[in-house]
C-alpha cells in the first residue's frame, strides 16, 4: 500500500502531466478549456488534501475542527 507521501508525489506528477497534455487536447477539440481547467483544479485540490494529511502525519499540521 502506498504511503501518503507516495500518493502526494503521484498526484503532483499527474498534475504536471495534465498541464502538458491538456493544451493539446483543447486545441484538437477533445475537451474544452473549461473542462481542462476544472480537471486540473480538482487534482490540485486532491494534492492539497494529501499535503495537509502528510503534514498531520509528520506532526506539522493539525486536524481541522
C-alpha positions in Angstrom: 0.0 0.0 0.0 1.3 3.4 -0.9 2.1 6.0 1.8 0.5 9.4 1.9 3.8 10.9 0.6 3.9 8.5 -2.3 0.3 9.3 -3.2 1.0 13.0 -3.0 4.0 12.7 -5.3 2.0 10.7 -7.7 -0.8 13.3 -7.8 1.8 16.0 -8.3 3.3 14.1 -11.3 -0.2 13.7 -12.7 -0.9 17.4 -12.4 2.3 18.1 -14.3 1.4 15.6 -17.0 -2.1 17.1 -17.4 -0.7 20.6 -17.8 1.4 19.3 -20.7 -1.3 17.2 -22.3 -4.5 19.1 -21.9 -3.5 22.1 -24.1 -3.1 19.7 -27.0 -6.4 18.1 -26.2 -8.1 21.5 -26.1 -6.5 22.6 -29.4 -7.7 19.4 -31.1 -11.2 19.8 -29.7 -11.0 16.8 -27.4 -12.0 18.9 -24.4 -12.9 22.5 -23.7 -10.6 24.8 -21.8 -13.2 24.9 -19.0 -13.0 21.1 -18.7 -9.3 21.2 -18.7 -9.2 23.9 -16.0 -11.7 22.0 -13.9 -9.9 18.7 -14.1 -6.6 20.3 -13.1 -8.2 22.3 -10.3 -9.7 19.1 -8.9 -6.4 17.4 -9.0 -4.8 20.4 -7.2 -7.5 20.1 -4.5 -6.7 16.5 -4.0 -3.0 17.3 -3.8 -3.8 19.9 -1.1 -5.8 17.3 0.8 -2.9 14.8 0.7 -0.4 17.6 1.6 -2.4 18.5 4.6 -2.7 14.9 5.6 1.0 14.3 5.3 1.7 17.4 7.4 -0.6 16.0 10.1 1.2 12.6 9.9 4.6 14.2 10.4 3.4 16.5 13.2 3.4 19.8 11.3 -0.3 20.2 11.0 -3.5 19.9 12.9 -6.7 18.1 12.3 -9.5 20.5 11.2 -12.1 21.2 13.9 
